[in-house]
Amino acid sequence: MVVASQTGALTGCHNDAELVADLLVERGFDVEALREAKASRAGILGAYEDLVRATEPGDTVVVFYAGHGSRSITPTPGVPRELRFILPTDVAQTGTDDFRGILAEELSALQWRLTLRTPNVTTILDCCFSARMSREAAPEGMRVRGWDASWPAAAVAHRWASAAAEFRRLREENPESDWFDANPHAVRLVACGSHQRAHEDYSYELGRSHGLFTAALNAALRTAPRITWQAAMDRVRHQVLAMTPLQRPEVEGPAHRIPFTLEVRDTEQPHPVRTDATTGQAWLDGARLHGIRPGDQFLLSRAGQSPDVSVAPVVRVTHLVSSAALLDSVDGRPVPDGSMAHPWRSAAADLGVRVTTTDGTATEPVVVGLAGLPGIGVRSDAARRPTDVATVTLAEATYMLHDTMGLPLYRTRRALDPGGVAELRGHVQDLAASLRLRSLGTDADELPAPVDFAVSAGADRVTDGAVLHLTDRLRVSVAHAGPGGETVHANVLDLGVAGRITVLNQAEPAGITLDPGERRVLGEEPGGHDPGMTFLWPAAVPADTARYETLVAVFSDLPQDLRGLTRAGVRTHGGPPVSDALARLIRTGLREIGGRLGSARYAIRRVTFLLCPGGPTCSHPTGNQAAPRR
């Protein structure tokens, strides 16, 4: 379904729809195009309902919208203060009791119904959802795809109440759905962040007016149709930001899919290189967060591409300034503008892995197999060191992996063969990444805004050392606690019991946008229901004792996409392999935020608790109880 709502002063929406329709037809889609009167509120919702009914299991579905977006500030009790929506062609006919916009919550409910029929769903929105587009002038010649107006609060609230009731109905009918914060099955491509503006302008390449986002996306998909959505959007983001720094396109959901398929390809998400416009120097922001050190080397590539080791430029970190790393070319070639830096060689190790044997099994194959992990030293040694992140014990051509507490991470020993060693390598990296994340300090805040990170189970706020159970549900919220100042962006990461790292803010992958005085609840469903976060105990991990789990909040004053830090953790033997390329992103830590002019500043908040699997071995009382002191 391709929708063009060309209202107001917009001139490129019909052109965008034709561009996307042509691309989809070439890929074998049956396209229903809606424009003019067909793109009214009733027309769009009716066509979406028809699409849901017509969709069969295994179908591939795309929903595209180009047009205005807006928001309404509603003082109605029980209704979110800010509601966002798209504007159909009949929005000007809105009356005091008949709002003609389509709320984001209405679109979310329809999208959920669609993914209940097929998980292969892609939604593309080239519009604004924020009235902030009126605060700054658009770049010369560009038009903003946002409409700032006063909307009837009661009519908007009525639409929201209907959408909330529909979402509650879907939740009751699908209680086992794994929805948390966003639809986990649909890929969502958006033209800009939640508090940004989308633009259109004349495209000399295409010969007519187009949305910056749609034109860039069309080019990316036509030139490289088999790259992932993540890689495509890296290219799109670079192209759009080069035209206006006021618009940052984002991809949400399963971004490692090949476009319009369910095929997943783990791809490395490298570090963007920042070039100082005054000095020409090249920098990597967030060096300390990522554990980058002087002497580390990186391969360079264009956005959305992988480097060719044989020809790619190589840069080296010379020194750190605050949280930024200064780069110098190893081979004398200049650093191209807009480059992406892929970790290649690490200069030092701050963590260790101890390999031991109980029956004389040779340790050398494992030491060699684990060698070269960024920031990790591997040794064959019976003596434990404080910096050890894991211990591997060998016996009878098998191995067992133990965490820093000495607890086994597998229910049964695993085979000491090439496949087993490769799997072990990934698990060691997962443990190291989680340990470094847990070690992030909260005493060196660079962010001037006061922030709050609240985690509760039931009526109690969770504090360090609390004991929780798998049956508990967490309520997690982030807040900009200041009365004024700039917008803050918050990412929340869950560090699971076996090295699994999950980014929880799936609906806003570059960080939850917080205005001064605003608090946002993670996982709150359209309609305002907060089901709470459920826990996962990996099937491969022994459920015989409580283990530590940590939630980390990273607040910054610029958008920060931390999905590259997502870790697979310990899996059931024989499951999908851990991506070593993606694992390299973390290296020795997680800090993508720095203190130099032009880079982001940050604040870290975290809480660590014991998660008990329950069962006959559980001796903990129910409720949010403190763990005994050791």
C-alpha positions in Angstrom: 0.0 0.0 0.0 1.6 3.3 -1.2 0.0 6.5 0.2 0.7 10.1 -0.9 -1.1 12.8 1.0 0.1 15.9 -0.8 -1.4 18.7 1.3 -0.4 22.3 2.1 2.7 23.5 0.3 4.1 20.0 -0.3 4.9 19.2 -4.0 6.9 15.9 -3.8 4.6 13.4 -2.2 3.1 12.1 -5.4 6.5 11.8 -6.9 7.7 9.8 -3.9 4.8 7.5 -4.2 5.5 6.9 -7.9 9.2 6.3 -7.2 8.4 3.7 -4.4 5.6 2.1 -6.5 8.0 1.6 -9.4 10.6 0.0 -7.1 8.1 -2.3 -5.6 6.6 -3.4 -8.9 10.0 -4.2 -10.2 10.4 -6.5 -7.2 7.1 -8.3 -7.9 4.7 -6.5 -5.5 1.1 -5.8 -6.3 0.8 -2.1 -5.4 -2.3 -0.2 -4.4 -1.7 3.5 -4.7 -3.7 6.0 -2.7 -3.7 9.7 -3.5 -6.1 12.7 -3.6 -9.5 11.6 -2.4 -8.4 8.0 -1.9 -5.8 9.2 0.7 -8.5 10.5 3.1 -8.7 9.2 6.6 -11.5 6.7 5.7 -9.6 5.8 2.5 -6.3 5.0 4.2 -7.9 3.1 7.1 -10.2 1.2 4.7 -7.3 0.2 2.4 -5.3 -0.9 5.5 -8.2 -3.1 6.7 -8.4 -4.6 3.2 -4.7 -5.3 3.2 -4.9 -7.1 6.6 -7.7 -9.3 5.4 -6.0 -10.1 2.1 -2.6 -11.0 3.7 -1.7 -14.6 3.9 1.0 -16.4 5.9 4.3 -16.0 4.0 3.3 -12.8 2.2 5.6 -9.8 2.0 3.9 -6.5 2.8 5.0 -2.9 2.5 3.2 0.2 3.8 4.5 3.5 2.5 3.3 7.0 3.5 4.6 10.4 2.2 3.0 13.6 3.5 2.6 15.8 6.5 2.8 14.7 10.1 2.0 16.6 13.3 1.3 16.3 17.0 -1.3 17.5 19.5 -0.7 18.5 23.1 -3.7 17.1 24.9 -4.5 18.2 28.5 -7.1 15.5 28.8 -6.7 13.4 32.0 -5.7 9.8 31.3 -4.5 10.6 27.8 -0.8 11.0 26.9 0.3 14.6 26.9 1.6 14.4 23.4 0.0 12.5 20.5 1.4 12.1 17.0 -0.3 11.4 13.8 -0.2 11.5 10.0 -2.4 13.9 8.0 -4.6 12.4 5.3 -5.8 14.6 2.4 -9.1 15.5 4.2 -7.5 16.6 7.5 -8.7 20.2 6.8 -12.3 18.9 7.3 -11.5 18.1 11.0 -14.3 19.3 13.2 -14.6 19.7 17.0 -15.9 16.1 17.3 -14.4 14.6 14.1 -10.6 14.5 14.0 -9.4 13.4 10.5 -5.7 12.6 11.4 -4.6 9.0 11.9 -2.8 8.5 15.2 0.5 6.6 15.6 -1.4 4.3 18.0 -4.0 3.5 15.3 -1.2 2.7 12.9 0.5 0.5 15.5 -2.6 -1.5 16.1 -3.1 -2.1 12.4 0.6 -3.0 12.0 0.3 -5.6 14.8 -2.8 -7.2 13.2 -0.7 -7.3 10.0 2.3 -9.0 11.6 -0.1 -11.6 13.2 -0.7 -12.8 9.6 2.9 -12.5 8.3 6.1 -11.3 10.0 7.5 -10.0 6.7 6.2 -6.4 7.1 8.0 -3.1 6.3 6.6 0.3 7.1 8.1 3.4 5.5 7.1 6.9 6.8 8.4 10.0 5.0 6.9 12.7 7.3 7.4 14.5 10.6 5.6 13.6 13.8 6.7 16.6 15.7 5.5 20.3 15.8 9.1 21.3 16.6 9.6 21.8 12.8 8.3 25.3 13.3 11.1 26.3 15.7 13.9 26.6 13.1 13.9 27.7 9.5 14.2 24.9 7.0 17.4 25.0 4.8 17.0 27.3 1.8 14.7 25.9 -0.8 13.4 23.0 1.3 9.9 22.4 2.5 9.1 20.7 5.9 6.8 17.7 5.9 5.1 18.8 9.1 2.0 20.8 9.9 1.8 23.0 12.9 -1.8 23.7 13.9 -4.2 23.6 16.8 -6.2 20.4 16.8 -9.4 19.7 18.7 -8.2 18.1 21.9 -11.4 16.3 22.7 -11.7 14.8 19.2 -8.0 13.7 19.3 -8.4 12.2 22.7 -11.5 10.2 21.5 -9.5 8.7 18.6 -6.8 7.8 21.1 -9.3 6.1 23.4 -10.6 4.0 20.5 -7.0 3.0 19.6 -6.3 2.1 23.2 -9.3 -0.2 23.3 -8.3 -1.9 20.1 -4.8 -2.4 21.5 -6.1 -3.9 24.7 -8.3 -6.3 22.7 -5.3 -7.4 20.7 -3.3 -7.9 23.9 -6.1 -10.0 25.4 -6.3 -12.1 22.3 -2.5 -12.5 22.0 -1.2 -12.7 25.6 2.0 -14.5 24.5 3.0 -11.8 22.0 6.7 -10.7 22.5 5.8 -7.1 22.0 8.0 -4.8 24.2 8.3 -1.2 23.4 7.7 -1.8 19.7 6.5 -4.5 17.3 9.4 -7.0 17.1 8.5 -8.3 13.7 8.0 -5.2 11.5 10.8 -3.2 10.0 10.1 0.5 10.3 11.9 3.1 8.3 11.3 6.7 9.4 12.5 9.9 7.8 13.6 11.5 11.0 13.8 11.3 14.8 10.7 11.8 16.9 11.6 15.4 17.6 13.0 16.2 14.2 11.7 17.4 10.9 11.5 15.7 7.5 12.2 17.8 4.4 11.6 17.7 0.6 13.5 19.5 -2.1 14.2 19.4 -5.8 16.3 16.4 -6.8 18.6 17.1 -9.7 19.3 13.4 -10.1 15.5 12.6 -10.4 14.5 15.8 -12.1 11.6 16.7 -9.7 10.7 17.4 -6.1 11.1 14.5 -3.6 11.5 13.8 0.0 15.1 13.8 0.9 14.6 10.5 2.7 12.6 8.7 -0.1 15.1 9.8 -2.7 18.1 8.5 -0.7 16.3 5.3 0.1 15.5 4.6 -3.5 19.1 5.1 -4.5 20.4 2.8 -1.7 18.0 0.0 -2.6 18.6 0.2 -6.3 22.4 0.3 -6.1 22.7 -2.4 -3.4 19.5 -4.5 -3.3 21.0 -7.3 -1.1 22.5 -5.2 1.7 20.7 -5.2 5.1 18.2 -2.5 6.1 20.8 -1.4 8.6 23.5 -1.0 5.9 21.0 0.7 3.5 20.0 3.2 6.2 23.6 4.0 7.0 23.9 5.2 3.4 20.6 7.0 3.6 21.5 8.7 6.9 24.8 9.9 5.6 23.2 11.3 2.4 20.4 13.1 4.2 22.6 14.5 7.0 24.9 15.9 4.3 22.0 18.0 3.0 20.5 19.0 6.3 21.8 18.3 9.9 18.1 18.8 11.1 17.0 15.3 9.8 18.4 11.9 10.9 16.6 8.9 9.3 16.3 5.8 11.5 15.5 2.1 11.1 13.6 0.3 13.8 12.8 -3.3 14.4 14.8 -6.3 12.8 17.2 -4.1 10.9 19.6 -6.9 10.0 17.1 -8.3 7.5 17.7 -8.2 3.7 15.1 -5.7 2.4 11.7 -7.2 1.9 12.7 -10.7 3.1 13.0 -12.5 6.4 16.6 -13.4 5.6 18.9 -12.1 8.3 22.6 -11.2 7.9 24.6 -10.1 10.8 26.5 -7.0 9.7 29.1 -4.9 11.5 28.0 -1.5 12.7 31.2 0.5 12.6 32.1 3.8 14.2 31.3 6.9 12.2 34.4 9.2 11.7 33.9 12.8 12.6 36.0 15.3 10.7 36.7 18.6 12.4 35.7 21.3 9.8 38.3 23.8 11.2 41.4 21.6 11.6 40.6 18.7 9.2 41.4 16.2 12.0 39.5 12.9 12.1 38.0 11.7 15.3 36.1 8.8 16.8 33.7 9.9 19.4 33.0 7.7 22.4 36.4 6.2 22.5 36.2 5.4 26.2 32.8 4.0 26.0 33.9 1.6 23.3 37.3 0.9 25.0 39.3 2.4 22.2 42.9 3.0 23.1 46.0 4.7 21.6 47.5 2.3 19.1 44.2 0.6 18.0 43.8 0.4 14.2 40.7 0.6 12.0 39.9 -0.1 8.4 37.9 2.6 6.6 35.0 2.3 4.3 32.1 4.3 2.9 28.8 4.2 4.9 26.9 1.0 4.3 29.9 -0.9 2.9 32.4 -3.4 4.2 36.1 -2.6 3.9 38.4 -4.6 1.6 41.4 -5.5 3.8 43.7 -5.5 0.8 43.0 -1.9 -0.3 41.1 -0.2 2.6 42.8 2.8 4.2 44.1 2.1 7.7 44.1 4.6 10.5 45.6 4.5 14.0 44.5 6.1 17.2 47.3 8.5 18.3 45.8 9.7 21.6 42.6 10.4 23.4 41.1 13.9 24.2 38.3 13.5 26.7 36.2 10.7 25.2 37.3 11.3 21.6 40.1 9.4 19.8 42.3 11.3 17.3 43.0 9.3 14.2 46.1 9.3 12.0 46.6 7.6 8.6 48.9 4.6 8.7 49.7 4.7 5.0 49.6 8.4 4.4 46.3 8.5 2.6 43.8 11.2 3.7 40.7 10.1 5.7 37.7 10.5 3.3 34.8 12.6 4.6 31.9 10.5 5.9 34.1 7.4 6.4 33.1 4.5 8.8 35.9 2.9 10.9 35.8 -0.9 11.4 37.9 -2.2 14.3 40.9 -4.2 13.0 43.7 -4.5 15.5 43.6 -3.9 19.2 46.7 -2.5 21.1 46.1 -3.9 24.6 44.2 -6.3 26.7 42.5 -5.4 30.0 40.6 -8.7 30.7 41.8 -12.2 31.0 40.6 -15.7 30.2 42.1 -18.7 32.1 42.2 -22.1 30.5 42.8 -25.1 32.8 42.7 -28.8 32.6 41.7 -31.5 35.0 43.1 -34.6 33.2 46.1 -33.3 31.1 44.0 -32.4 28.0 46.1 -30.0 25.9 45.2 -26.4 26.5 47.1 -24.9 23.6 44.3 -25.4 20.9 41.9 -23.4 23.1 44.4 -20.7 23.9 45.2 -20.4 20.2 41.5 -20.5 19.3 40.7 -17.6 21.7 43.7 -15.6 20.7 43.2 -12.2 19.1 40.0 -11.3 20.9 40.0 -7.5 21.2 41.1 -6.4 24.7 41.2 -10.0 26.1 44.3 -11.9 27.0 44.2 -15.7 27.1 46.6 -17.9 29.0 47.0 -21.5 30.2 47.3 -21.0 34.0 46.0 -22.6 37.1 46.2 -19.3 39.1 43.1 -17.0 39.0 43.6 -13.3 38.5 41.3 -10.4 39.5 40.9 -9.3 35.9 39.7 -12.8 34.6 36.4 -12.5 32.9 36.0 -16.3 32.5 37.5 -19.7 33.1 37.5 -22.6 30.7 38.1 -26.1 32.1 39.0 -28.9 29.8 38.5 -32.7 30.4 38.2 -35.7 28.0 38.0 -33.6 24.8 35.2 -31.4 26.3 35.1 -28.0 27.9 33.0 -26.0 30.4 32.8 -22.2 30.6 32.6 -20.5 34.0 31.7 -16.8 34.6 33.5 -14.5 37.0 31.7 -15.9 40.0 32.8 -19.4 39.0 29.3 -20.5 38.0 29.0 -22.9 35.0 27.3 -21.4 32.0 26.3 -24.7 30.3 24.1 -27.5 31.6 26.4 -30.1 29.9 30.0 -30.0 28.8 30.6 -29.1 25.1 32.7 -30.8 22.5 36.3 -29.5 22.1 36.2 -29.4 18.3 36.6 -26.5 15.9 32.9 -25.6 16.0 32.9 -25.8 19.8 35.9 -23.5 20.1 34.3 -21.0 17.7 31.2 -21.0 19.8 33.3 -20.6 23.0 35.0 -17.6 21.4 31.7 -15.8 20.9 30.6 -16.6 24.4 33.8 -15.2 26.0 33.3 -12.0 24.0 29.8 -11.7 25.3 30.9 -12.1 28.9 33.7 -9.5 28.5 31.3 -7.0 26.9 28.8 -7.5 29.7 31.4 -7.1 32.4 32.7 -3.8 30.9 29.2 -2.5 30.6 28.6 -3.3 34.3 31.8 -1.5 35.1 30.7 1.8 33.6 31.1 4.5 36.2 28.4 6.9 37.3 30.8 9.4 38.8 32.0 11.2 35.7 28.9 12.6 34.2 29.5 15.1 31.4 25.8 15.7 30.7 24.7 19.0 32.4 21.1 18.0 32.6 19.9 16.1 35.7 18.4 12.7 34.7 16.7 9.8 36.5 16.5 6.1 35.8 13.7 4.3 37.7 13.3 0.5 37.9 10.6 -1.0 40.0 9.0 -4.4 40.6 5.6 -4.1 42.1 5.4 -1.2 44.4 9.1 -1.1 45.3 11.9 0.6 43.5 14.7 -1.9 42.6 18.1 -1.1 44.1 21.5 -2.7 43.8 21.5 -6.2 45.4 17.8 -6.8 45.3 16.5 -10.3 44.6 14.0 -10.7 41.8 12.3 -13.8 40.3 11.4 -14.8 36.8 7.7 -14.2 37.6 8.4 -10.5 38.5 7.7 -7.8 35.9 9.9 -4.7 35.8 8.6 -1.2 35.2 11.4 0.9 33.7 11.4 4.6 33.1 13.8 7.4 32.2 13.5 11.1 32.9 14.9 14.5 32.1 14.7 15.9 35.6 15.7 19.4 34.8 13.2 22.4 34.5 14.8 23.6 31.3 17.7 23.1 28.9 18.2 20.9 25.9 16.6 17.7 24.9 18.2 14.5 26.3 18.3 11.0 24.6 18.2 7.8 26.7 19.2 4.3 25.8 18.5 1.4 28.2 20.4 -1.9 28.0 19.7 -5.2 29.7 22.7 -7.3 30.6 21.3 -10.8 31.1 22.5 -13.6 33.3 24.7 -15.2 30.6 26.2 -12.3 28.6 23.0 -11.5 26.7 22.8 -7.7 26.0 19.5 -6.3 24.8 18.7 -2.7 23.8 15.2 -2.1 25.3 14.3 1.1 23.6 13.3 -0.5 20.3 10.8 2.1 19.3 13.4 4.9 19.4 16.7 3.2 18.5 18.8 6.3 18.6 17.6 7.0 22.2 14.3 7.9 23.8 13.8 11.6 23.3 13.2 13.5 26.6 12.2 17.1 26.9 12.9 19.0 30.2 10.7 17.6 32.9 9.5 14.6 30.8 9.5 11.0 32.0 9.0 8.2 29.6 8.1 4.6 30.4 9.7 1.8 28.4 7.4 -0.8 26.9 4.3 1.2 27.3 1.9 0.0 24.6 -0.2 2.2 22.4 -3.2 2.9 24.6 -1.1 3.6 27.7 -0.9 0.0 29.1 2.4 -0.9 30.7 2.8 -4.7 30.8 6.2 -4.5 32.4 9.4 -6.2 31.2 9.5 -10.0 31.5 12.7 -11.9 32.2 14.4 -14.5 30.1 16.4 -17.4 31.6 18.5 -19.0 28.7 17.6 -22.7 28.3 21.3 -23.6 28.1 22.2 -22.0 31.5 21.8 -24.1 34.6 18.8 -22.9 36.7 20.3 -24.0 40.0 21.1 -20.7 41.6 20.4 -16.9 41.3 22.7 -14.9 39.0 23.3 -11.2 38.5 21.5 -9.1 35.9 22.1 -5.4 35.2 20.1 -2.6 33.6 22.2 0.3 32.3 20.8 3.6 31.1 23.0 5.8 28.8 21.8 9.4 28.7 23.3 11.7 26.1 22.6 15.1 24.5 22.8 13.8 21.0 21.1 10.7 19.4 23.1 7.5 20.0 22.2 4.2 18.2 23.6 1.4 20.5 21.9 -1.5 18.8 25.4 -2.7 17.6 26.0 -3.7 21.2 23.2 -6.3 21.2 24.6 -9.6 22.2 23.3 -13.1 21.6 24.6 -14.5 24.9 24.9 -18.1 25.7 22.5 -20.1 23.5 21.2 -23.6 23.4 23.9 -25.7 21.7 23.4 -25.8 17.9 21.5 -22.5 17.8 22.3 -19.6 15.5 26.0 -18.6 15.7 27.1 -15.4 17.4 28.3 -12.8 14.9 32.0 -12.2 15.5 31.9 -9.2 13.2 29.1 -7.5 15.3 30.9 -8.5 18.5 34.0 -6.5 17.5 32.0 -3.3 17.9 32.1 -3.4 21.6 35.8 -4.3 21.9 36.6 -3.3 25.4 33.6 -1.3 26.5 30.7 0.9 25.6 31.1 4.6 25.4 30.0 6.3 22.2 29.8 9.7 23.8 32.6 12.3 24.3 33.2 15.7 25.7 34.6 17.6 22.7 32.8 20.3 20.8 30.6 18.5 18.2 30.5 15.2 20.1 27.9 14.1 22.6 28.1 14.2 26.4 26.7 11.5 28.6 25.6 10.3 32.0 25.4 6.6 33.1 22.9 5.1 35.5 22.6 1.4 36.4 21.1 -1.1 38.8 22.3 -4.6 39.4 20.1 -7.3 41.0 20.0 -11.1 41.5 17.6 -12.9 39.3 16.4 -16.2 40.8 15.1 -18.9 38.5 12.8 -20.2 41.2 12.1 -23.9 41.6 13.0 -26.2 44.5 16.4 -24.5 45.0 14.9 -21.1 45.6 15.3 -19.9 49.2 14.4 -16.3 48.6 11.2 -14.7 49.8 9.0 -13.2 47.1 9.1 -9.5 46.4 11.9 -7.0 46.0 14.3 -8.2 48.7 17.9 -7.3 49.2 20.5 -10.0 48.7 22.5 -11.1 51.7 25.8 -9.3 52.1 28.9 -11.4 51.3 
